[in-house]
Amino acid sequence: MKDKAAARRYAEGFLGFAKETIGLEKGFNELALAVQIIAANPDLKKLLVSAEISEPQKYEVVDNVFAKDISEQTREFFKLLIHKKRVEDIYDIADHAKALFWRARGIEKALITSATKLNKETMGIIKDKLEKKSGKRLELEARIDPGLIGGIRAQIGNLVIDGSVKRKLAQLKEYLMEIEVG
């Protein structure tokens, strides 16, 4: 979604509606399940965004596909996305909903980037240390960036802790460039 503010508004709107009707956790879980179903079925997403299929037909598809596992309230949200032509943005909306849901639970997202895949034990150690340092409960998301060479970079909101070899080499280069020779 090019307009991140709109994705945030839809996520906030849905979670507020869910909190008042079916409960925040149930709403979030249903949204996550619906997004998984859409991600696993690319043809479903194509159908829901297609200009050749009428809105009432799309509503019927939503009811048929999701009726078993998704409440009427969450299906109504998907119908709103269809009506507003925002189904294309469902992944961005879901990402914002996830962050808002975690925040409501007192959990913040921490993005951990490393040069190689980290095992569960290492991730647990990193999580413990970051929670102590930040004073927040964290949910870790891991990414791999071989360009870091080694070490890790952690981002919690606007706070970035960069212990990567790439950063240390950049600092060394900067230091060496400042030294006067001769």
C-alpha positions in Angstrom: 0.0 0.0 0.0 1.5 3.3 -1.0 -0.5 5.1 1.7 0.7 3.6 5.0 -1.6 5.9 6.9 -4.6 4.4 5.2 -3.4 0.9 6.1 -3.0 2.0 9.7 -6.5 3.6 9.7 -8.1 0.4 8.4 -6.2 -1.7 10.9 -7.2 0.6 13.8 -10.8 0.6 12.6 -11.1 -3.1 12.3 -9.4 -3.8 15.7 -11.7 -1.2 17.3 -14.7 -2.8 15.7 -13.6 -6.3 16.7 -12.9 -5.2 20.3 -16.5 -3.9 20.6 -18.1 -7.0 18.9 -16.2 -10.2 18.9 -13.2 -9.4 21.0 -9.8 -8.0 20.1 -8.0 -11.4 20.2 -10.6 -13.2 18.2 -10.8 -10.4 15.6 -7.0 -10.3 15.2 -6.8 -14.1 14.9 -9.5 -14.2 12.3 -7.9 -11.5 10.3 -4.6 -13.4 10.4 -6.3 -16.6 9.3 -8.1 -14.9 6.5 -4.8 -13.3 5.3 -3.2 -16.8 5.4 -6.0 -18.2 3.3 -5.6 -15.4 0.8 -1.8 -15.8 0.7 -2.2 -19.5 0.1 -4.7 -19.0 -2.7 -3.4 -16.2 -5.1 -6.4 -16.9 -7.4 -8.7 -15.9 -4.5 -7.0 -12.5 -4.2 -7.2 -12.0 -8.0 -10.9 -12.7 -7.9 -11.5 -10.3 -5.0 -9.7 -7.4 -6.8 -11.0 -8.2 -10.3 -12.9 -5.4 -11.9 -14.8 -8.0 -14.0 -16.6 -9.5 -11.0 -19.4 -7.5 -9.3 -19.3 -6.6 -5.6 -22.2 -8.8 -4.7 -20.5 -11.8 -6.4 -17.3 -11.0 -4.4 -19.3 -10.7 -1.2 -20.8 -14.2 -1.9 -17.2 -15.6 -2.4 -16.2 -14.1 1.0 -19.2 -15.6 2.7 -18.6 -19.0 1.0 -14.8 -19.2 1.5 -14.7 -17.8 5.1 -18.1 -18.8 6.6 -16.7 -21.9 8.4 -13.7 -20.2 10.2 -14.4 -16.5 10.2 -17.1 -14.6 12.0 -19.7 -12.4 10.2 -18.0 -9.3 11.7 -14.6 -10.1 10.1 -16.3 -11.1 6.8 -18.1 -7.7 6.9 -14.7 -6.0 7.2 -13.5 -7.9 4.1 -16.7 -6.7 2.3 -15.8 -3.1 3.3 -12.3 -3.6 1.8 -13.9 -4.9 -1.4 -16.3 -1.9 -1.5 -13.5 0.5 -0.9 -11.2 -1.3 -3.4 -8.6 -2.0 -0.6 -8.3 -5.8 -0.9 -5.0 -5.3 -2.7 -3.7 -3.7 0.6 -4.7 -6.5 2.9 -1.1 -7.5 3.7 -0.2 -4.0 4.8 -3.4 -3.7 6.8 -2.7 -7.0 8.5 0.9 -5.9 9.3 -0.4 -2.8 11.0 -3.1 -4.8 12.8 -0.4 -7.1 14.1 1.7 -4.2 15.5 -1.4 -2.6 17.1 -2.5 -5.9 18.6 0.9 -6.5 20.1 1.1 -3.0 21.5 -2.4 -3.4 23.1 -1.0 -6.5 24.8 2.1 -4.6 25.9 4.3 -6.3 23.4 6.6 -4.4 20.9 8.0 -5.8 17.7 11.8 -6.1 17.5 13.4 -6.7 14.1 16.6 -8.8 14.4 18.8 -8.8 11.3 21.8 -11.1 11.1 24.2 -12.3 8.5 23.1 -16.0 8.9 20.1 -17.7 10.4 20.1 -17.7 14.2 19.0 -20.7 16.2 16.2 -20.7 18.8 18.5 -20.6 21.7 20.4 -17.6 20.4 17.2 -15.8 19.6 16.0 -16.5 23.2 19.2 -15.0 24.6 18.9 -11.9 22.4 15.2 -11.5 23.4 16.1 -11.7 27.1 18.8 -9.1 26.8 16.8 -6.7 24.6 13.8 -7.0 27.0 16.0 -6.1 29.9 17.6 -3.2 28.0 14.3 -1.8 26.6 12.1 -2.6 29.6 9.5 -3.9 27.1 8.0 -7.3 26.3 9.2 -8.1 22.8 8.1 -10.3 19.9 11.1 -11.0 17.6 11.1 -11.1 13.9 14.2 -12.4 12.3 15.7 -11.4 8.9 18.9 -12.4 7.2 21.2 -9.9 5.5 24.5 -11.4 4.4 25.8 -7.9 3.9 26.1 -7.5 7.6 29.1 -10.0 7.4 28.6 -11.0 11.1 27.0 -9.8 14.3 23.4 -8.5 14.5 21.3 -5.4 14.2 18.2 -5.0 16.4 15.5 -2.4 15.8 12.8 -1.8 18.4 10.6 1.1 17.1 13.0 4.0 16.5 15.8 2.5 18.6 18.5 0.7 16.6 21.3 -1.3 18.2 23.9 -2.1 15.5 26.5 -4.7 16.5 27.2 -5.8 13.0 30.7 -6.3 11.5 29.6 -4.1 8.6 29.0 -1.2 11.0 32.2 -1.8 12.8 34.2 -1.8 9.6 32.5 1.5 8.5 33.5 3.0 11.9 37.1 1.8 11.4 37.2 3.2 7.9 35.9 6.6 9.2 38.5 6.6 12.0 41.3 5.8 9.5 40.2 8.5 7.1 40.4 11.1 10.0 44.1 10.2 10.8 46.6 12.5 9.4 49.5 10.8 7.7 52.9 12.4 7.8 
